[in-house]
Amino acid sequence: MSNLARQLETRQIQDIATRTRTKPVIKTKNRISSGEKFLYFTTVIGVVFATYLVISAYAAIYITNNEIHTLERSINNQVTNNEALQLQVTELSAPDRILQIATEKLGMTLNDKNVKVVSN
């Protein structure tokens, strides 16, 4: 019996020893390493910077197009004014009108002997 008692005693000691053993602390590894974090961070910064560049380019294009349309409108207005002034110059430089002003207001007379015809 002594043998049996010792076996039971050793089993109980082993059971107690296994129960009292602390479970080893298992360190969980970070799933994302610091290098990967750096890569993700730089990628996000790159995407934000690229987005900024694209948006600023579109804004610059919009502003330039707006200026172009404004200049085209002012050019069209100036062309219209130039055409009106050219018509007025044509009307005021008519030979009959000049002759009428010279005879009525300035008291000049037309002498055919002194007239020289100049061709362009």
PELIN-V890592 format. One record per pair of residues at least 12 apart in sequence whose C-alpha atoms are under 10 Angstrom apart, sorted by sequence separation. I is the first residue (numbers start at 0). J is the second residue. If there is no record, write none. Layout:
i=I j=J
i=I j=J
This chain:
none
